Structure formats: C-alpha cells, structure tokens
C-alpha cells in the first residue's frame, strides 16, 4: 500500500446498495468504484499527483501507480533475503527507536562478524578447512565473543560430526545480504509511527511466526483488529444473505413451521439455513466449482525433462533445422533428421561431421552477401575462401567481425584453440542461429525465396482460374437445364378447341408441325384433344362445326413426337459442344503448366551451374558422398 503523508492511504469501499447490472466508473489500478463521473475524475487527478511514497523502498515524489510498481519490484527483491537471518533481524528491529538508516548500519555491522543457526560457513578444524552448519550460539551478548556449536558436513552435505568452535575460526565467502536489501526487508516487514522517535513494530503475522513477544501495550490493538475482522466477516455474510433474495428466508420459515418440537429435523433446518453466496458473472473458469455430475479430475501428467538441448534453446534449434531442410539444395546439404541434429549438438567424443558441414555451408552462403564479404576480406587481408580444412579459423574470424555481436569472446577463443567439443550446447545453437540470420540476407537465399513466392503466386492464380471455370460451367449447366425444362413445359401446352378448328379449316394441321402440342398420360398413350364438341363412342371429340377424323389426329401426334426428338438432338449437340470447349481449356492449361515447369528446370540448372563454378573457384571440399534431388522447382516447392 503506497504511503500518503507517511501513513497508509485507505481506499474507498464500494457502495453497499450497488446493483449487479449498474453502470459505474472503475479505477484500473485500485479497483475503486464510483457512480459519479466528477468524483471519479477528482480521484484520478489525486492519484496522478506526485505525493506518494513507496512503502518498501522509501522512494518519494511518485504517482500512486508508480508507487505500486515500485512496491511490487521491491517486494520481489525482498524475497532474496536469506531465511536464516529473518528471525534474528526482526528481533533486533522490533521496538527499536532508531531511524531506518541507523538501524541498517547497526544490524549490518553486527551480522558482519556474527553467525546465525542454520547458516553454512567455512570452518577451521585441525588446521584444515571444511564446510559446517551452525547449530547453536552461546554467549550472544554484544560485549562477549560468541561460541558456536557446528555440524561438520562432507561433500554430499551429510553430517559427519559436531564440535564447538570460536568465531575467529569461522568465515563466510561473502556477506549474506547488502544494505539496500536489508533496508527493503525492514520496510516490508515492520512499520513505525508518524513521529520521528516512534519505535518500530514488526507485523503481527511475522511476530507470531518467529515467536517475537508483543508488549502488553500493543495487545489491545491486536484484539481490536481481530474484533474488526469479525465484524467485517459478519457484515459480508449479511450482505450475501440479502443479495441472495427472499427465497432463502421463505425456506427457513417453512422449515421452522414444520419442524417445531422435532429433534430429528434440527440438522435439516441447520443445513437449510446455510445459504451459498450468489455467483456474480462474468467470472474466471478456474472459479467455477465442480458439480456432482462432472467427471473427477486426475493429476496432470508430468512434463518431460530429459531433453538433450536445453528447453530455452529448443525453438532456435527447430528454426535452424527447418531452414536447412527448406534450403538444402541451395546450401548443398542433404536432408537429415532432427534427432541426428540434436545428437550432433551434444556430441562430446570429437567433432560431429553433420554439424561441421552445416557450419561450413552456412558460412559460405552468408559470405555471398557483398557487405559481409568485404568486411571479412578486410579482416583476413590474404585468404577470403573458406574451406573444411580450416573451418575453425574461418568461423572464428567471421564471429569476430564488428557486425557479429551474438557470441562471446570466450567461446570464440575455445573454438580457435580446438576445444569445440567442450562448448555448451546452448552456445553451439547460438552460433548456428547467428549463421542462419546472416544467410537470410544473402543473395542466393533471397533469390530462391523470390522464386518460391513467384511459383506460389502462379499456382494460386491457376487455381483461381480453374475454380472460376468450374463455377461458370455449373452456371451454364443450370441455365441449360432450366431452358430445357421451359421448352418441355411449353411443348406440353394445351391447345384450346378454337385453334384446332381453325387449323383444320385452313388445312394447316399437317404443315405447321412446330406449333402443335401433345399431352401424354401415365400409360404413355395420347389423351383426347380438348376441343369444343361431344365425345364420340370411339373416344374422340367431334367439334360442333367440322368433325376431326382419326387420321388427322394421328398425324398431329406423330408431328409432336418428331418435334420432341429434334429438341433432344439440339440439347445433346449443345452439351457435346460444351464438352469440347472444356477439353480445349484443359489442354491449354496443361500446356501452360508444362511450359512453367520447363522454365523452372532451366532456371534451376543455371543456378546449379553457377554454384558449381563458385565451388570450383573457391576450392572447397566436402566430406562424404552427396545426393541431390533432381525434381523441378515446382515439385520441390509443393513438397516443402
């Protein structure tokens, strides 16, 4: 809690009649709630003024939020205070009237020459040094030299014997705490009054933990604090009962009315009176309690810790391995497994060939950058080419360039002296990662990345064209099917009797075949024509004015059938034309695809020729037999 005018500032409590769905103004770092916006603004202005003091570090002229951050950092630092000294230091602080600076100097001076129980120090026994632990202290008065009972420890920390020894024969490797840490611990663990000569008082919880006696004058204050906590808890319980509603009260009344004079129902009444507090949403998922229907929770599995590479270096190792697999052809590296790479990093019996070839390939690729090559040439002054025979000197010279700051000088000197196998795994990963970061700016890697991006864009464009053609084809098929259904529906239209009579009078029934319609029943026989007149005994209508003969009616039916056959032929012809167009499109796309693959192969061969020419000029040698992929760039990209 930050201090205001050398005393803790009490935050405002939320209103008791606050509704769950009420809109309020909340301070982010104090969680205070205001209903009035003007009060909220005035409070924020007050917190932003530089009037606050950090309780732990004693820093002044801070805002409230800065004081909170300072307290948090100082509290984390106080956790480093040795536990063996907490009790003795707090006993000296309690009821001391000294100022904090004087108190720090006094305690620091005393414990600079004295030791406490539980502390491990170095002692002299029979003119030999050994590790011992303080068990007990005698003659603790300041004017007398203390005597210590110690337990002697072996290399594994086991007790071998005990003896009594004077302070002159004990020594520490370093002081257990500094003045700054001691001052922060005192401010965190104790408090003083407002006056300058007021005594320090250790917090009640710490005093109870380390059995520090509390004077009689302070005990009423402790009792008052306990009583206030009880009152606060009772108030919270009453608020929870009110917030839960009247339903619980009705249940209690009903249970009391039915349970009068029953001793067996007393437990049931007691259970009903315990009302759980209502859940206020939204809440965290960790705060949701399990119900009776939820499955039981099991212990979490123990995470694996048997890693060859440290956990903090696993991400960098995966990045390096993925880079070498993707750009293996450009770097002239054969593909390898992640397990092999991990074992080569931790290989202690000599120099792992896999790791050496990787370093050599990455170093050659990084030096294709003109800037790095010029800088490397200025340092070497004679030889610029890198070879496997002198890979240590090449790597050390590269890591010593001014632009490379990631590897320490001690590691570089170990590599130059031939102790590469003794370098830590994390340092090896750091070296390879540095080389990969430099390779990303080289010309050959950037060119391949650009080619891969261009190929990817081409594949995406072709895929979009194919999808557009498929969508267009589906739309045309739907339109054709709709048109076919419409024509069939129009072909089955019903002629009225007047049109049939007019055609029969004019003699156009046989000539105008495209305008005649036919309607078939479920048993595939032509129905009677719907014309004005009466039905004859043989099943046909006879018009009022002119009769229709059976021969002419049969001619109409045959004409309509021939018209349907012509329509089917047209539909089949149109579908065949669409199929021919689709085959032509596919043939053109295959030609484009083959042309792109051929161009990619030509580019790949040119790059391989350039790399081989550079290799011949540089005179570099490689151990082992190499096998390279001969697939085209497009297939290699899809495989990656």
C-alpha positions, 0 to 999 in steps of 0.5 A: 500500500503506497504511503500518503503523508507517511501513513497508509492511504485507505481506499474507498469501499464500494457502495453497499446498495450497488446493483449487479447490472449498474453502470459505474466508473472503475479505477484500473489500478485500485479497483475503486468504484464510483457512480459519479463521473466528477468524483471519479475524475477528482480521484484520478487527478489525486492519484496522478499527483506526485505525493506518494511514497513507496512503502518498501523502498522509501522512494518519494515524489511518485504517482500512486501507480508508480508507487505500486510498481515500485512496491511490487519490484521491491517486494520481489527483491525482498524475497532474496533475503536469506531465511536464516537471518529473518528471525534474528533481524526482526528481533533486533528491529522490533521496538527499536527507536532508531531511524531506518538508516541507523538501524541498517548500519547497526544490524549490518555491522553486527551480522558482519562478524556474527553467525546465525543457526542454520547458516553454512560457513567455512570452518577451521578444524585441525588446521584444515578447512571444511564446510559446517552448519551452525547449530547453536550460539552461546554467549550472544551478548554484544560485549562477549565473543560468541561460541558456536556449536557446528555440524561438520558436513562432507561433500554430499552435505551429510553430517559427519560430526559436531564440535564447538568452535570460536568465531575467529575460526569461522568465515563466510565467502561473502556477506549474506545480504547488502544494505539496500536489501536489508533496508527493503526487508525492514520496510516490508516487514515492520512499520513505525509511527508518524513521529520521528522517535516512534519505535518500530513494530514488526507485523503481527503475522511475522511476530507470531511466526518467529515467536517475537513477544508483543508488549502488553501495550500493543495487545489491545490493538491486536484484539481490536483488529481481530474484533474488526475482522469479525465484524467485517466477516459478519457484515459480508455474510449479511450482505450475501444473505440479502443479495441472495433474495427472499427465497432463502428466508421463505425456506427457513420459515417453512422449515421452522413451521414444520419442524417445531418440537422435532429433534430429528429435523434440527440438522435439516433446518441447520443445513437449510439455513446455510445459504451459498453466496450468489455467483456474480458473472462474468467470472474466471473458469478456474472459479467455477466449482465442480458439480456432482455430475462432472467427471473427477479430475486426475493429476496432470501428467508430468512434463518431460525433462530429459531433453538433450538441448536445453528447453530455452534453446529448443525453438532456435534449434527447430528454426535452424533445422527447418531452414536447412531442410527448406534450403538444402539444395541451395546450401548443398546439404542433404536432408537429415533428421532432427534427432541426428541434429540434436545428437550432433549438438551434444556430441562430446567424443570429437567433432560431429561431421553433420554439424561441421558441414552445416557450419561450413555451408552456412558460412559460405552462403552468408559470405555471398552477401557483398557487405559481409564479404568485404568486411571479412576480406578486410579482416583476413587481408590474404585468404577470403575462401573458406574451406573444411580444412580450416573451418575453425579459423574461418568461423572464428574470424567471421564471429569476430567481425564488428557486425557479429555481436551474438557470441562471446569472446570466450567461446570464440577463443575455445573454438580457435584453440580446438576445444569445440567439443567442450562448448555448451550446447546452448552456445553451439545453437547460438552460433548456428542461429547467428549463421542462419540470420546472416544467410537470410540476407544473402543473395542466393537465399533471397533469390530462391525465396523470390522464386518460391513466392513467384511459383506460389503466386502462379499456382494460386492464380491457376487455381483461381482460374480453374475454380472460376471455370468450374463455377461458370460451367455449373452456371451454364449447366443450370441455365441449360437445364432450366431452358430445357425444362421451359421448352418441355413445359411449353411443348406440353401446352394445351391447345384450346378447341378454337385453334384446332378448328381453325387449323383444320379449316385452313388445312394447316394441321399437317404443315405447321408441325412446330406449333402443335402440342401433345399431352401424354398420360401415365400409360404413355398413350395420347389423351383426347384433344380438348376441343369444343364438341361431344365425345364420340363412342370411339373416344374422340371429340367431334367439334360442333362445326367440322368433325376431326377424323382419326387420321388427322389426329394421328398425324398431329401426334406423330408431328409432336413426337418428331418435334420432341426428338429434334429438341433432344438432338439440339440439347445433346449437340449443345452439351457435346459442344460444351464438352469440347470447349472444356477439353480445349481449356484443359489442354491449354492449361496443361500446356501452360503448366508444362511450359512453367515447369520447363522454365523452372528446370532451366532456371534451376540448372543455371543456378546449379551451374553457377554454384558449381563454378563458385565451388570450383573457384573457391576450392572447397571440399566436402566430406562424404558422398552427396545426393541431390534431388533432381525434381523441378522447382515446382515439385520441390516447392509443393513438397516443402 
